[in-house]
Amino acid sequence: METTVGLRERKKAETRQAVHEAALRLVVEHGLDAVTVEAIADAANISRRTFSNYFSGKEDALLYGEEQRIRALVEQVRAQPEGLTAWQALRASIEDLHRELGEPEREWALRTRLAKRHPSLLARQLANHAALERDLAEAVAGRKSAVPGRVLAAAFLVGLRVSTHLWTEEHEARTLREVMNETLDHLAQPFA
């Protein structure tokens, strides 16, 4: 029975990921307004009804990958050793995720970011970021920190966003990891 449940959950996760990837590819190629749920379902080789079982709309499908990375970051923070300060746990979590996921492709990241600037996605992204901020604050609760957990989590997330923007816009050959480390080092001054 456990094997069946595990297989079923893995299949659901694979379907969600396939729908997300199809949505992202289509939106980058055609723009959000030109992409329909039907087109995403077709590209993911599923029915419209199956799409609806996983996502309430194309915006949800498009932001799924970001939400998964958010959950992974929070779990990484929770898994850090107890002796680390809150800032150290956050930094170690980002390093762990970089090792796990690898370095993203700069051009794809830039096109994806531009595609996600659509007004209908911005409110949803802000809500996701507010939830992440709360979740990260909870994940570092109880760890040593010079500032409140919510402030620390918000500053850390701003550092990640700024790093990503700088990295996609610069023409230097630095990696995202290098830009992120430099930005977080600057932010760490008051938090370390």
N, C-alpha and C positions, 0 to 999 in steps of 0.2 A: 504494500500500500504506500509506504513512504517513497519508494522508487517512482511510482506513478505520479504522486503529488509533486515530487522533485522534477520529473520530466515535464509535467504540465506547466509548472511555474517557469521552468527554463524556456519552454516553447513560447509562453506568454511574453517573457522578457525579450526573446529574439524577435517576436512580432512587433512589439513596441519599438525596439531599436530599428528594425527595418522601416517602419512607418516614419519614424523620426528622420532617418537618413534620406528617405524619399522626399519628405517635406522640405528638408534643408536644401537638397540638391535642386528641387524644382523652384523654390523661392529664390535661391541664388541666381539661377538661370533666367527666371521670368519675372521676378518680383512678386510680392505677396498678393497684390490685388488680382494678378492674372492666374493665380493658382487656386484650384477648387479642391474641396475634400475628395471629390470623385477622381480627380487627376492624381492626387496623392495615393488614394486607395489602389488605383490601377497600377501606379508605379511600384507600389509595395506588393502587388499581386494578391490583394485581398478585396473583399466586397466592401461596399459602403457601410453595410450593417456591422461588419467586423470592425471597421474603423471606429464606428460609434461605440463599440464595446470597450475600446481602449482610450479614446480621446473624445472630448466634447467638441473640438473644432481644430482647424488647421493651426491656430496659434498654440494650442496645447501640444500638438504634435511637433511643432517647430521648436518649442522651448524645452522639450523633454530631455534632451541631452544636457542642457544647462542644469536642469533640476537634478539629474542623476549625478553630475559632478558636485553639486552643492551637497547632496546627501553623502557622497563619498568623502568629501572634505570633513563634514561633521563627524562621520564615523572614524576617520583617521585621527581627529583631535581627541575623541573619546578614548581611543586605543593607545594614546601616548603614555609613557611611564609617569607614575604619580609624582616623581621628584622634579619634573620640569615645571618652570613657571608657565603662566598662561601664554605669554608671548612665545616662549620656546616651544610649547606644544603646538601652537599655530604654525610656526616656521617649520618644525619637523614634519608636520602633516603635509604641507605644500611640497616639501622635498620628497616625501614618500609618494605622493601622487605623481610628481614629475617622473620619478623612477618607474612607476607603474604604467603611466600613460604615454610617456615619451614626449618629445618636442613636437608641437604642432607645426603645420606648414603655414608660413607667414601669409602667402597670397590667399589661401583658403580662409584663414582667420579674418583677414581684412574684408573679403567679400561677404563672409557670414555676418560680420559686425555691421556692415552697411545694410544688409538685408534685414537685420533685426532692428533697424532704426525706424521702422514703420510705426506710426502713431498707435495703431491697435495693439502693438506688442509692448510698448513702453510702460503702460500701466501694469500690465501683467508682470513684466520684468521687475518693476519697482516693488510689487507685492512679493515676488520671489526673494528679492534681496532683503526686504524687511524680515521675512520669515527666516532666512539664513542668518541674519544678524542675531535674531532671538535664539536660534538653535546653537549658534557658535557661542553666544554668551552663556547659555546653559551648559554647553560642553566644557567650558573653561571655569565654570563656577567651582569654587573651592581651591583653585590653584592660586599661587602667589601672584599678585599683580599690583602695580602702583596705581592703577586706575580701575574704575568699575568695569565689569565684564562687558556690558553693552557698548561702552565707549571703545573699549579695546577691540571688540569684534567689528564695530563700524569702521574704525581706523584701518584695521587689517584688510577688510573688504575694499575700502577705497584704495589702499595700496595695490591690491590685486587688479582692480579695474584700471587704475592709472598705468600700471605696468603693461597691461595688455594693450591699451591705447598707444602708449609710447612705442612699444615693440612693433605694432602693425604699421605705424606711421614712419618709423625711422628707416633710413636706408643703409644703416650699418649692418654688419654681419653678426651682430650679437644675437644670442639665443634668448628666448623668452625667459628662461631660467636666470640668465645673467641680468637681464633688465629687472626682473622681479626681485632678485636678491639685492641689487643696488637700491631699488625703491624701498624695500622693506628694511634695509639697513638704515636708510635715512629716517624712516618712521620710527625705528626702534629706539632712537635716542631717548625720548621721554618714557618709553614703555618697558625697556629692558630691566 
